[in-house]
């Protein structure tokens, strides 16, 4: 049933039929969770939305809809306020919902939004000039989870990492490593450290590795002769470390796309020629310019190729996105960028329009900074100065599960406080522990159930009377919204919705567990517990977090 809840579909269908009885076709009529307790189990504002179309008072419309609204799942209907229709659901709605969740198993929530269309998610893409820090970690967690959610909702996803392995930053990395090499031999004066060089300890470590391999062979060569070696060795060493860290973080990629490929295959030059022939670029003062002022109302046109013939990053990015949209024919492209690139989005969209593609098919997820807290104190970080906390350090301290969950507790474009001490706690104060404990608790209940020689019925016979209990009803109610949460998380590229949802589900389960007997209950509460376990497992998997059987 396409991952949706059948009982919910039937309830909404009853509402749509009631609206059709008024002569209105294709109205966007559906029930929602009321904002205030006491306003029923579900509510709809459709009567107010139809007031203009039907030229009638919303309360009168609500009355007519209510008179024609019939369903085995509706116990009582009330009209409130300006024309809200509040419904109180039968216990059968919940028993049917839980049975449906169990029948669908891992497919529950997997609504088909993508229809197997090809989408590329490019994320992390950190320059190989230093190890991944926690800011990169947040982008990795968000990007990977977005890819998982898109796959779960019917998209054909490719994960890509763009490797900036050419340009000024790699030049600076090579010179920084070369300078440390000379410094270790007490010859720093012969190879001064670059003004904006990378100062982290890792540069010394790479320089020492080169000494172990090559000895002092570069001391008597002209600096420019050995620079390529230092650039290549340092970048490859750092990139290998990045891949190791990402693997530990449960992040994998289908493709690593090197920037060098663009230049070695003249793809930048080809993309620039296309822009000129299409009237989007022009030459002035020896440089090539993109008409961003006319195209998107930018404050000025932007340089593509400098007067000295060196392409800008913008030129490379245009060639790269042309490769995505035109050469590889992705129907949708999602880039995950740092929040400081906000102003760059419109320029890339303009370039995509210039390629003859729809700029709306290009989306950017912005990742805001992470404020790392140790013992309540903020830790200052700067990649260039070497003062930063590596992602691997955080993973060693907190574990992958806590780090991934914490990174997605807020919208990606909101600043995040990451409390290391809280992430390390194995108590209910720690949100990921709290959720995982719910899953482990249910797994323990199932083991006990089996030890007693009891067997589960494939028909999932659940007595509707168990939902007379408030905690039981609230728990089942949360389960019915999972497909809606998945749909919104997929549409809005918002994995933080899943952390919020699964926390509320775990909380409802703990309340249910503390007030209900499960194992020896004859009315099927074990099935409700299993459905909760299935949904927690599904949700954690989409977040890249493990669902443990024991804790």
C-alpha positions as a Python dict, from the first residue, in 0.01 Angstrom:
ca = {
    (1, 'X'): (0, 0, 0),
    (2, 'X'): (294, 229, -79),
    (3, 'X'): (407, 255, 282),
    (4, 'X'): (98, 440, 401),
    (5, 'X'): (-138, 344, 680),
    (6, 'X'): (-459, 190, 541),
    (7, 'X'): (-675, 311, 829),
    (8, 'X'): (-550, 667, 776),
    (9, 'X'): (-616, 641, 402),
    (10, 'X'): (-970, 517, 464),
    (11, 'X'): (-1037, 797, 712),
    (12, 'X'): (-919, 1063, 466),
    (13, 'X'): (-1113, 896, 185),
    (14, 'X'): (-1431, 924, 392),
    (15, 'X'): (-1366, 1297, 431),
    (16, 'X'): (-1300, 1340, 59),
    (17, 'X'): (-1625, 1160, -26),
    (18, 'X'): (-1814, 1388, 212),
    (19, 'X'): (-1664, 1691, 36),
    (20, 'X'): (-1755, 1547, -306),
    (21, 'X'): (-2116, 1520, -189),
    (22, 'X'): (-2118, 1902, -192),
    (23, 'X'): (-2021, 1900, -559),
    (24, 'X'): (-1653, 1979, -503),
    (25, 'X'): (-1405, 1758, -689),
    (26, 'X'): (-1032, 1715, -615),
    (27, 'X'): (-1036, 1917, -294),
    (28, 'X'): (-723, 1880, -84),
    (29, 'X'): (-916, 1736, 208),
    (30, 'X'): (-739, 1547, 486),
    (31, 'X'): (-733, 1515, 864),
    (32, 'X'): (-455, 1642, 1086),
    (33, 'X'): (-359, 1613, 1451),
    (34, 'X'): (-536, 1894, 1643),
    (35, 'X'): (-306, 2151, 1801),
    (36, 'X'): (-496, 2146, 2130),
    (37, 'X'): (-593, 1849, 2343),
    (38, 'X'): (-968, 1808, 2370),
    (39, 'X'): (-1029, 1908, 2008),
    (40, 'X'): (-1075, 1548, 1902),
    (41, 'X'): (-825, 1292, 1771),
    (42, 'X'): (-819, 1447, 1422),
    (43, 'X'): (-938, 1775, 1276),
    (44, 'X'): (-974, 1946, 940),
    (45, 'X'): (-1016, 2306, 827),
    (46, 'X'): (-1149, 2210, 482),
    (47, 'X'): (-1482, 2389, 542),
    (48, 'X'): (-1303, 2724, 577),
    (49, 'X'): (-1096, 2656, 267),
    (50, 'X'): (-1411, 2588, 65),
    (51, 'X'): (-1601, 2896, 189),
    (52, 'X'): (-1501, 3112, -108),
    (53, 'X'): (-1563, 2836, -365),
    (54, 'X'): (-1905, 2749, -226),
    (55, 'X'): (-1989, 3108, -131),
    (56, 'X'): (-2125, 2994, 202),
    (57, 'X'): (-2058, 3024, 575),
    (58, 'X'): (-1778, 2783, 685),
    (59, 'X'): (-1981, 2649, 976),
    (60, 'X'): (-2270, 2568, 742),
    (61, 'X'): (-2028, 2389, 509),
    (62, 'X'): (-1881, 2203, 806),
    (63, 'X'): (-2230, 2089, 908),
    (64, 'X'): (-2304, 1955, 559),
    (65, 'X'): (-1969, 1774, 544),
    (66, 'X'): (-2027, 1626, 888),
    (67, 'X'): (-2374, 1503, 791),
    (68, 'X'): (-2219, 1310, 501),
    (69, 'X'): (-1906, 1194, 685),
    (70, 'X'): (-1938, 826, 770),
    (71, 'X'): (-1664, 581, 867),
    (72, 'X'): (-1624, 281, 1095),
    (73, 'X'): (-1334, 476, 1244),
    (74, 'X'): (-1532, 780, 1357),
    (75, 'X'): (-1699, 771, 1696),
    (76, 'X'): (-1812, 1134, 1724),
    (77, 'X'): (-1794, 1459, 1522),
    (78, 'X'): (-1791, 1815, 1655),
    (79, 'X'): (-1793, 2148, 1472),
    (80, 'X'): (-1583, 2409, 1648),
    (81, 'X'): (-1477, 2771, 1608),
    (82, 'X'): (-1507, 2924, 1264),
    (83, 'X'): (-1572, 2589, 1102),
    (84, 'X'): (-1324, 2327, 1220),
    (85, 'X'): (-1445, 1968, 1202),
    (86, 'X'): (-1311, 1769, 1498),
    (87, 'X'): (-1351, 1389, 1499),
    (88, 'X'): (-1308, 1141, 1781),
    (89, 'X'): (-1181, 805, 1659),
    (90, 'X'): (-1293, 456, 1748),
    (91, 'X'): (-1060, 207, 1913),
    (92, 'X'): (-1083, -2, 1595),
    (93, 'X'): (-893, 270, 1409),
    (94, 'X'): (-591, 202, 1630),
    (95, 'X'): (-614, -178, 1627),
    (96, 'X'): (-639, -177, 1245),
    (97, 'X'): (-350, 69, 1222),
    (98, 'X'): (-117, -144, 1434),
    (99, 'X'): (-208, -459, 1240),
    (100, 'X'): (-132, -276, 915),
    (101, 'X'): (206, -159, 1044),
    (102, 'X'): (297, -517, 1133),
    (103, 'X'): (185, -651, 795),
    (104, 'X'): (392, -392, 608),
    (105, 'X'): (702, -454, 820),
    (106, 'X'): (1009, -267, 689),
    (107, 'X'): (802, -108, 411),
    (108, 'X'): (586, 92, 651),
    (109, 'X'): (648, 461, 586),
    (110, 'X'): (819, 408, 249),
    (111, 'X'): (587, 634, 52),
    (112, 'X'): (680, 657, -315),
    (113, 'X'): (762, 1019, -394),
    (114, 'X'): (1051, 977, -638),
    (115, 'X'): (916, 723, -888),
    (116, 'X'): (1275, 601, -936),
    (117, 'X'): (1391, 937, -1075),
    (118, 'X'): (1768, 986, -1064),
    (119, 'X'): (1891, 1223, -796),
    (120, 'X'): (2246, 1298, -696),
    (121, 'X'): (2334, 1401, -342),
    (122, 'X'): (2679, 1559, -320),
    (123, 'X'): (2798, 1613, 34),
    (124, 'X'): (3099, 1650, 263),
    (125, 'X'): (3332, 1734, -31),
    (126, 'X'): (3584, 1870, 220),
    (127, 'X'): (3909, 1988, 65),
    (128, 'X'): (4185, 1728, 119),
    (129, 'X'): (4391, 1987, 307),
    (130, 'X'): (4321, 1856, 656),
    (131, 'X'): (4130, 1593, 852),
    (132, 'X'): (3753, 1613, 885),
    (133, 'X'): (3639, 1828, 1176),
    (134, 'X'): (3303, 1819, 1351),
    (135, 'X'): (3153, 2073, 1109),
    (136, 'X'): (3224, 1829, 827),
    (137, 'X'): (3074, 1558, 1047),
    (138, 'X'): (2742, 1739, 1063),
    (139, 'X'): (2735, 1775, 684),
    (140, 'X'): (2823, 1406, 648),
    (141, 'X'): (2545, 1295, 883),
    (142, 'X'): (2284, 1519, 722),
    (143, 'X'): (2383, 1436, 364),
    (144, 'X'): (2391, 1062, 426),
    (145, 'X'): (2059, 1064, 608),
    (146, 'X'): (1897, 1271, 331),
    (147, 'X'): (2021, 1014, 79),
    (148, 'X'): (1877, 730, 291),
    (149, 'X'): (1540, 906, 324),
    (150, 'X'): (1524, 976, -50),
    (151, 'X'): (1597, 609, -127),
    (152, 'X'): (1326, 508, 122),
    (153, 'X'): (1080, 732, -62),
    (154, 'X'): (1139, 598, -412),
    (155, 'X'): (1429, 801, -551),
    (156, 'X'): (1722, 646, -738),
    (157, 'X'): (2006, 804, -539),
    (158, 'X'): (2373, 849, -616),
    (159, 'X'): (2604, 975, -339),
    (160, 'X'): (2902, 1178, -455),
    (161, 'X'): (3206, 1345, -300),
    (162, 'X'): (3368, 1623, -503),
    (163, 'X'): (3744, 1616, -443),
    (164, 'X'): (3902, 1962, -472),
    (165, 'X'): (4241, 1824, -572),
    (166, 'X'): (4367, 2124, -768),
    (167, 'X'): (4396, 2498, -724),
    (168, 'X'): (4541, 2736, -468),
    (169, 'X'): (4450, 2538, -157),
    (170, 'X'): (4632, 2228, -278),
    (171, 'X'): (4925, 2449, -372),
    (172, 'X'): (4926, 2588, -18),
    (173, 'X'): (4902, 2237, 129),
    (174, 'X'): (5204, 2125, -72),
    (175, 'X'): (5410, 2428, 29),
    (176, 'X'): (5308, 2384, 396),
    (177, 'X'): (5421, 2020, 393),
    (178, 'X'): (5740, 2106, 207),
    (179, 'X'): (5823, 2378, 461),
    (180, 'X'): (5772, 2139, 755),
    (181, 'X'): (5996, 1885, 578),
    (182, 'X'): (6277, 2140, 564),
    (183, 'X'): (6204, 2256, 918),
    (184, 'X'): (6249, 1904, 1058),
    (185, 'X'): (6599, 1905, 902),
    (186, 'X'): (6664, 2245, 1071),
    (187, 'X'): (6666, 2415, 732),
    (188, 'X'): (6351, 2625, 769),
    (189, 'X'): (6527, 2931, 627),
    (190, 'X'): (6569, 2753, 294),
    (191, 'X'): (6193, 2691, 261),
    (192, 'X'): (5989, 2949, 453),
    (193, 'X'): (5642, 2849, 573),
    (194, 'X'): (5374, 3009, 350),
    (195, 'X'): (5190, 3307, 496),
    (196, 'X'): (4851, 3134, 486),
    (197, 'X'): (4983, 2782, 531),
    (198, 'X'): (4819, 2495, 718),
    (199, 'X'): (4962, 2481, 1070),
    (200, 'X'): (4810, 2166, 1216),
    (201, 'X'): (5015, 1888, 1371),
    (202, 'X'): (4904, 1659, 1089),
    (203, 'X'): (5132, 1854, 848),
    (204, 'X'): (5434, 1759, 1060),
    (205, 'X'): (5316, 1397, 1062),
    (206, 'X'): (5292, 1388, 683),
    (207, 'X'): (5635, 1553, 649),
    (208, 'X'): (5787, 1286, 877),
    (209, 'X'): (5627, 1012, 666),
    (210, 'X'): (5789, 1160, 357),
    (211, 'X'): (6125, 1163, 535),
    (212, 'X'): (6078, 794, 624),
    (213, 'X'): (6015, 717, 257),
    (214, 'X'): (6243, 961, 73),
    (215, 'X'): (6501, 1065, 333),
    (216, 'X'): (6673, 1398, 265),
    (217, 'X'): (6665, 1370, -117),
    (218, 'X'): (6461, 1691, -159),
    (219, 'X'): (6695, 1914, 42),
    (220, 'X'): (6932, 1977, -247),
    (221, 'X'): (6667, 2016, -520),
    (222, 'X'): (6505, 2342, -631),
    (223, 'X'): (6183, 2384, -434),
    (224, 'X'): (5960, 2392, -742),
    (225, 'X'): (6102, 2059, -859),
    (226, 'X'): (5972, 1869, -553),
    (227, 'X'): (5655, 2072, -491),
    (228, 'X'): (5432, 1844, -700),
    (229, 'X'): (5547, 1546, -495),
    (230, 'X'): (5458, 1720, -167),
    (231, 'X'): (5120, 1829, -305),
    (232, 'X'): (5031, 1484, -431),
    (233, 'X'): (5153, 1291, -127),
    (234, 'X'): (4988, 1521, 128),
    (235, 'X'): (4653, 1539, -55),
    (236, 'X'): (4635, 1162, -108),
    (237, 'X'): (4735, 1093, 253),
    (238, 'X'): (4469, 1329, 387),
    (239, 'X'): (4205, 1195, 148),
    (240, 'X'): (4277, 839, 263),
    (241, 'X'): (4227, 951, 623),
    (242, 'X'): (3900, 1124, 528),
    (243, 'X'): (3771, 803, 370),
    (244, 'X'): (3864, 604, 681),
    (245, 'X'): (3686, 851, 908),
    (246, 'X'): (3375, 849, 688),
    (247, 'X'): (3365, 470, 687),
    (248, 'X'): (3377, 474, 1068),
    (249, 'X'): (3093, 728, 1056),
    (250, 'X'): (2887, 488, 838),
    (251, 'X'): (2905, 720, 539),
    (252, 'X'): (2983, 570, 199),
    (253, 'X'): (2989, 720, -149),
    (254, 'X'): (2909, 577, -489),
    (255, 'X'): (3159, 810, -654),
    (256, 'X'): (3453, 1036, -573),
    (257, 'X'): (3471, 1298, -848),
    (258, 'X'): (3815, 1468, -878),
    (259, 'X'): (3827, 1833, -980),
    (260, 'X'): (4136, 1743, -1186),
    (261, 'X'): (3910, 1546, -1421),
    (262, 'X'): (3743, 1869, -1528),
    (263, 'X'): (4071, 2036, -1621),
    (264, 'X'): (4245, 1733, -1772),
    (265, 'X'): (3948, 1674, -2006),
    (266, 'X'): (3901, 2042, -2101),
    (267, 'X'): (3553, 2039, -1948),
    (268, 'X'): (3598, 2384, -1795),
    (269, 'X'): (3699, 2530, -2130),
    (270, 'X'): (3405, 2358, -2302),
    (271, 'X'): (3155, 2490, -2044),
    (272, 'X'): (3290, 2844, -2085),
    (273, 'X'): (3255, 2823, -2463),
    (274, 'X'): (2893, 2717, -2417),
    (275, 'X'): (2823, 3018, -2195),
    (276, 'X'): (2976, 3254, -2450),
    (277, 'X'): (2785, 3106, -2741),
    (278, 'X'): (2458, 3127, -2543),
    (279, 'X'): (2518, 3492, -2458),
    (280, 'X'): (2575, 3442, -2086),
    (281, 'X'): (2946, 3526, -2080),
    (282, 'X'): (3165, 3796, -2230),
    (283, 'X'): (3530, 3904, -2240),
    (284, 'X'): (3655, 4225, -2080),
    (285, 'X'): (4001, 4336, -1964),
    (286, 'X'): (4145, 4004, -2075),
    (287, 'X'): (3913, 3806, -1847),
    (288, 'X'): (3592, 3609, -1908),
    (289, 'X'): (3285, 3724, -1711),
    (290, 'X'): (2947, 3567, -1634),
    (291, 'X'): (2644, 3800, -1668),
    (292, 'X'): (2522, 3744, -1312),
    (293, 'X'): (2409, 4108, -1280),
    (294, 'X'): (2157, 4076, -1565),
    (295, 'X'): (2069, 3710, -1501),
    (296, 'X'): (2000, 3711, -1126),
    (297, 'X'): (2034, 4075, -1022),
    (298, 'X'): (2375, 4016, -862),
    (299, 'X'): (2559, 4326, -741),
    (300, 'X'): (2817, 4272, -1017),
    (301, 'X'): (2919, 4027, -1289),
    (302, 'X'): (3149, 3746, -1178),
    (303, 'X'): (3487, 3645, -1322),
    (304, 'X'): (3505, 3299, -1476),
    (305, 'X'): (3855, 3301, -1627),
    (306, 'X'): (4108, 3547, -1486),
    (307, 'X'): (4322, 3766, -1710),
    (308, 'X'): (4616, 3532, -1644),
    (309, 'X'): (4412, 3242, -1788),
    (310, 'X'): (4348, 3070, -1453),
    (311, 'X'): (3986, 2957, -1400),
    (312, 'X'): (3801, 3068, -1086),
    (313, 'X'): (3626, 2820, -857),
    (314, 'X'): (3300, 2943, -1011),
    (315, 'X'): (3415, 2829, -1356),
    (316, 'X'): (3506, 2485, -1221),
    (317, 'X'): (3172, 2458, -1041),
    (318, 'X'): (2984, 2546, -1360),
    (319, 'X'): (3170, 2274, -1550),
    (320, 'X'): (3106, 2029, -1266),
    (321, 'X'): (2732, 2096, -1258),
    (322, 'X'): (2714, 2078, -1635),
    (323, 'X'): (2867, 1731, -1600),
    (324, 'X'): (2596, 1642, -1348),
    (325, 'X'): (2296, 1773, -1539),
    (326, 'X'): (2399, 1740, -1904),
    (327, 'X'): (2658, 1462, -1924),
    (328, 'X'): (2527, 1231, -1653),
    (329, 'X'): (2163, 1339, -1688),
    (330, 'X'): (2064, 1359, -1323),
    (331, 'X'): (1704, 1475, -1297),
    (332, 'X'): (1763, 1637, -961),
    (333, 'X'): (2083, 1753, -789),
    (334, 'X'): (2120, 1825, -418),
    (335, 'X'): (2440, 1984, -285),
    (336, 'X'): (2524, 2007, 85),
    (337, 'X'): (2726, 2323, 154),
    (338, 'X'): (2852, 2522, 449),
    (339, 'X'): (2622, 2808, 551),
    (340, 'X'): (2885, 3064, 443),
    (341, 'X'): (2812, 2969, 79),
    (342, 'X'): (2455, 3101, 94),
    (343, 'X'): (2520, 3381, -154),
    (344, 'X'): (2666, 3136, -404),
    (345, 'X'): (2340, 2944, -458),
    (346, 'X'): (2180, 3198, -694),
    (347, 'X'): (2494, 3210, -911),
    (348, 'X'): (2504, 2833, -960),
    (349, 'X'): (2129, 2832, -1033),
    (350, 'X'): (2193, 3101, -1297),
    (351, 'X'): (2460, 2882, -1452),
    (352, 'X'): (2222, 2586, -1460),
    (353, 'X'): (1962, 2802, -1634),
    (354, 'X'): (2230, 2902, -1885),
    (355, 'X'): (2284, 2531, -1959),
    (356, 'X'): (1919, 2505, -2060),
    (357, 'X'): (1825, 2313, -1746),
    (358, 'X'): (1563, 2396, -1483),
    (359, 'X'): (1733, 2570, -1188),
    (360, 'X'): (1455, 2440, -961),
    (361, 'X'): (1602, 2091, -1007),
    (362, 'X'): (1908, 2213, -817),
    (363, 'X'): (1877, 2239, -439),
    (364, 'X'): (2126, 2330, -169),
    (365, 'X'): (2117, 2221, 192),
    (366, 'X'): (2310, 2463, 409),
    (367, 'X'): (2499, 2331, 713),
    (368, 'X'): (2539, 2576, 997),
    (369, 'X'): (2832, 2572, 1238),
    (370, 'X'): (2868, 2328, 1525),
    (371, 'X'): (2951, 2476, 1864),
    (372, 'X'): (3142, 2204, 2051),
    (373, 'X'): (3098, 2212, 2428),
    (374, 'X'): (3332, 2046, 2675),
    (375, 'X'): (3232, 2077, 3038),
    (376, 'X'): (3002, 2358, 2938),
    (377, 'X'): (3280, 2555, 2766),
    (378, 'X'): (3285, 2632, 2394),
    (379, 'X'): (3589, 2508, 2197),
    (380, 'X'): (3732, 2752, 1940),
    (381, 'X'): (3818, 2605, 1602),
    (382, 'X'): (4007, 2711, 1289),
    (383, 'X'): (4122, 2470, 1018),
    (384, 'X'): (4392, 2701, 884),
    (385, 'X'): (4553, 2757, 1226),
    (386, 'X'): (4524, 2389, 1315),
    (387, 'X'): (4296, 2463, 1611),
    (388, 'X'): (4005, 2231, 1546),
    (389, 'X'): (3852, 1915, 1685),
    (390, 'X'): (3878, 1627, 1443),
    (391, 'X'): (3568, 1421, 1374),
    (392, 'X'): (3757, 1103, 1465),
    (393, 'X'): (3828, 1245, 1813),
    (394, 'X'): (3457, 1303, 1870),
    (395, 'X'): (3371, 954, 1741),
    (396, 'X'): (3630, 798, 1974),
    (397, 'X'): (3473, 981, 2268),
    (398, 'X'): (3102, 958, 2197),
    (399, 'X'): (3064, 680, 1941),
    (400, 'X'): (2911, 703, 1595),
    (401, 'X'): (2550, 661, 1709),
    (402, 'X'): (2552, 957, 1948),
    (403, 'X'): (2744, 1180, 1708),
    (404, 'X'): (2512, 1114, 1414),
    (405, 'X'): (2196, 1157, 1624),
    (406, 'X'): (2319, 1478, 1789),
    (407, 'X'): (2417, 1630, 1453),
    (408, 'X'): (2057, 1590, 1337),
    (409, 'X'): (1866, 1713, 1640),
    (410, 'X'): (1815, 2055, 1481),
    (411, 'X'): (1757, 2192, 1131),
    (412, 'X'): (2081, 2179, 935),
    (413, 'X'): (2076, 2557, 877),
    (414, 'X'): (2047, 2626, 1253),
    (415, 'X'): (2354, 2651, 1473),
    (416, 'X'): (2402, 2342, 1687),
    (417, 'X'): (2550, 2302, 2034),
    (418, 'X'): (2719, 1962, 2063),
    (419, 'X'): (2764, 1869, 2429),
    (420, 'X'): (3033, 1600, 2436),
    (421, 'X'): (2968, 1507, 2800),
    (422, 'X'): (2596, 1458, 2736),
    (423, 'X'): (2666, 1251, 2424),
    (424, 'X'): (2887, 1017, 2630),
    (425, 'X'): (2625, 949, 2899),
    (426, 'X'): (2452, 613, 2907),
    (427, 'X'): (2140, 746, 3074),
    (428, 'X'): (1799, 870, 2961),
    (429, 'X'): (1939, 1225, 2958),
    (430, 'X'): (2116, 1130, 2638),
    (431, 'X'): (1851, 1136, 2361),
    (432, 'X'): (2005, 863, 2145),
    (433, 'X'): (2043, 635, 2446),
    (434, 'X'): (1680, 705, 2538),
    (435, 'X'): (1563, 596, 2191),
    (436, 'X'): (1793, 295, 2165),
    (437, 'X'): (1688, 182, 2513),
    (438, 'X'): (1325, 170, 2396),
    (439, 'X'): (1425, -59, 2109),
    (440, 'X'): (1634, -279, 2338),
    (441, 'X'): (1352, -294, 2594),
    (442, 'X'): (1107, -425, 2334),
    (443, 'X'): (1364, -675, 2209),
    (444, 'X'): (1397, -799, 2568),
    (445, 'X'): (1019, -832, 2597),
    (446, 'X'): (1014, -1040, 2279),
    (447, 'X'): (1287, -1269, 2412),
    (448, 'X'): (1091, -1322, 2734),
    (449, 'X'): (774, -1385, 2533),
    (450, 'X'): (950, -1661, 2337),
    (451, 'X'): (1108, -1811, 2651),
    (452, 'X'): (760, -1866, 2790),
    (453, 'X'): (682, -2073, 2481),
    (454, 'X'): (437, -1818, 2343),
    (455, 'X'): (400, -1766, 1970),
    (456, 'X'): (297, -1468, 1763),
    (457, 'X'): (-11, -1493, 1547),
    (458, 'X'): (45, -1394, 1183),
    (459, 'X'): (-307, -1254, 1176),
    (460, 'X'): (-202, -994, 1435),
    (461, 'X'): (-517, -1030, 1643),
    (462, 'X'): (-523, -712, 1849),
    (463, 'X'): (-821, -642, 2070),
    (464, 'X'): (-947, -288, 2016),
    (465, 'X'): (-1031, -263, 2387),
    (466, 'X'): (-663, -215, 2483),
    (467, 'X'): (-686, 134, 2332),
    (468, 'X'): (-921, 247, 2604),
    (469, 'X'): (-598, 303, 2800),
    (470, 'X'): (-463, 658, 2745),
    (471, 'X'): (-93, 562, 2717),
    (472, 'X'): (-171, 275, 2480),
    (473, 'X'): (-385, 497, 2260),
    (474, 'X'): (-127, 777, 2248),
    (475, 'X'): (147, 532, 2154),
    (476, 'X'): (-54, 387, 1866),
    (477, 'X'): (-153, 737, 1757),
    (478, 'X'): (211, 842, 1714),
    (479, 'X'): (274, 534, 1499),
    (480, 'X'): (3, 636, 1252),
    (481, 'X'): (189, 958, 1166),
    (482, 'X'): (516, 791, 1060),
    (483, 'X'): (440, 796, 683),
    (484, 'X'): (353, 1167, 708),
    (485, 'X'): (679, 1244, 890),
    (486, 'X'): (875, 1050, 628),
    (487, 'X'): (700, 1238, 346),
    (488, 'X'): (779, 1574, 501),
    (489, 'X'): (1139, 1477, 580),
    (490, 'X'): (1186, 1368, 218),
    (491, 'X'): (1015, 1669, 61),
    (492, 'X'): (1190, 1923, 284),
    (493, 'X'): (1523, 1734, 302),
    (494, 'X'): (1488, 1753, 680),
    (495, 'X'): (1626, 1453, 874),
    (496, 'X'): (1589, 1646, 1200),
    (497, 'X'): (1216, 1567, 1176),
    (498, 'X'): (1302, 1201, 1232),
    (499, 'X'): (1504, 1264, 1549),
    (500, 'X'): (1214, 1462, 1691),
    (501, 'X'): (963, 1197, 1588),
    (502, 'X'): (1155, 898, 1722),
    (503, 'X'): (1217, 1075, 2052),
    (504, 'X'): (843, 1131, 2096),
    (505, 'X'): (775, 767, 2000),
    (506, 'X'): (1034, 639, 2249),
    (507, 'X'): (889, 862, 2521),
    (508, 'X'): (538, 733, 2454),
    (509, 'X'): (663, 375, 2465),
    (510, 'X'): (842, 423, 2798),
    (511, 'X'): (519, 566, 2944),
    (512, 'X'): (320, 274, 2802),
    (513, 'X'): (575, 21, 2933),
    (514, 'X'): (564, 165, 3284),
    (515, 'X'): (183, 140, 3309),
    (516, 'X'): (100, -177, 3114),
    (517, 'X'): (167, -549, 3134),
    (518, 'X'): (277, -676, 2794),
    (519, 'X'): (399, -1035, 2802),
    (520, 'X'): (99, -1190, 2977),
    (521, 'X'): (-161, -959, 2824),
    (522, 'X'): (-422, -1169, 2637),
    (523, 'X'): (-539, -885, 2414),
    (524, 'X'): (-229, -840, 2199),
    (525, 'X'): (-26, -557, 2356),
    (526, 'X'): (284, -747, 2241),
    (527, 'X'): (187, -658, 1883),
    (528, 'X'): (175, -290, 1966),
    (529, 'X'): (522, -317, 2121),
    (530, 'X'): (657, -497, 1814),
    (531, 'X'): (512, -232, 1581),
    (532, 'X'): (689, 34, 1789),
    (533, 'X'): (1013, -162, 1765),
    (534, 'X'): (977, -186, 1386),
    (535, 'X'): (922, 187, 1345),
    (536, 'X'): (1209, 281, 1581),
    (537, 'X'): (1437, 48, 1386),
    (538, 'X'): (1326, 201, 1055),
    (539, 'X'): (1373, 554, 1182),
    (540, 'X'): (1717, 489, 1331),
    (541, 'X'): (1830, 321, 1010),
    (542, 'X'): (1738, 633, 813),
    (543, 'X'): (1945, 835, 1061),
    (544, 'X'): (2238, 595, 1025),
    (545, 'X'): (2209, 494, 1391),
    (546, 'X'): (2212, 136, 1516),
    (547, 'X'): (1907, -20, 1683),
    (548, 'X'): (2055, -249, 1952),
    (549, 'X'): (1888, -567, 2077),
    (550, 'X'): (2053, -536, 2418),
    (551, 'X'): (2195, -249, 2623),
}
